[in-house]
Structure formats: structure tokens, C-alpha cells
């Protein structure tokens, strides 16, 4: 659990804010920084067929752990954050409720 929390905090610290005025994809360099970080972590986790294109589309395959015929599942997510809020110098915190 600790490693998961560390990863989440590392992701939240990145400035992956989108730019509504940009004509590029991804719209800011920070989004590609996150994509490259995720690429490295997917590699470290042992996924296969990992690819990252110039538009920041990251794909990977998690091989099945069963011999049974099962359907393929796809997960999709945005790697950018809203342009409505500042994204510089974010300092995520975990505040545990102890009562």
C-alpha cells in the first residue's frame, strides 16, 4: 500500500495541466513527462506491448494469468489535469483520521 501511495503523490506533484489554447497533442510538456514516467513504471511492472506515441497515447498489455478464455478489458484515462486550476508547486498530503 505504501508504494501505491508514493506513486499517487508523485503523479499529483507533476504539472500535467492542460492548455485550452494549445494546438498540440498533448497540450503541454508536463503531460508527456507523466506519460514517460508511466511508460517506465509499466515496463518495471512487467507489462508487454508497451508503446507511447508522439501524441502521448500510452498503451500496454497485461498478460492473462489464466488459461481460460476470458474477454479482453480496456482501461482508458486522461493524464492531464484541468486548466481551471494552478498546477505548479502542488504539495499533496495525506491526513489520516484517527478517531
N, C-alpha and C positions, 0 to 999 in steps of 0.2 A: 504494500500500500504506500509506503514511504516513497518509493521510486516513482509511482504514478503521480503523487502529489508534487514531487520535484519537477517532473516533466510538465505538468499543468502550469506550474508557476513560471517555468522557463518560457513556455509558449505565451503566457499572458504578459510577460515583460517585453516581448517583441512588439515593435511598432509595425503592425500589419494593416494599418488604417488604409481604407480605400480612398481614391481621389475621384470624385464625381466628374471632374473636368478633364481627366486623362483620356487620351485616345489610344492608350496602350493596354495590353493584357499580359500580365497583371498590371493594375493601375499604379502601383508603387513598388519600389525595390524591396521594401520590407516583406511583402508577400512572397517574393521569391526566396528571401532568406529563410522564412518559415518552411517553404516547400523543400528547400535543400536540407534543412535540419530534419524534417520528417522523412525524406529520402534516406538519409544516413541511418535514422533510427529503424526504419522498416528493414533495411539491409541487416542491421545488427540483430533484429528480432528473427531473422531467417526467412522473411517472405521472399517470393520469387517473382520473376517477370516485372521487376520494378522499373518504371520509366517516368521521366519528368521532361516535359517538353518546354519550348521557349515561352509558352503562354501560361506556364505554371500549373498545368494539369498533371497531377501526380497519380499514378495507378500502380497497384501491386496485387499479387495473388497470395492468398494464404492457402497453402495446400490442405486438402481434406485429411482428416485424421481417422477416416473410416473407409471401409471397402464397400459400404452400402451405397446404392445410387441415391444421391441427395441433390436437390437443386442448388444452383449457384446463387449466392446472395451478394448484392452490391450495396456498398455504403457510400453516400455522397455527402460532402460537407464543404462549406466555404472556409477559406483560410484567411480571409480578410475580416477586418472589423469595421464598424460603422464610421462613416466620415463625420458623423454628428458630434463626436466626442474626441478630445485630445488623446493621443496615444503615446506621447513622449513621457519618459521617466515614470512609467507605471511601476508601482511597488506593491504587488499582490501580497496579501496577508491571510493567514489562517487564524481565525479566532474561534477557539473551542469553547463550547458551552459546558460548564462543569457543575451543573446543578439540577 
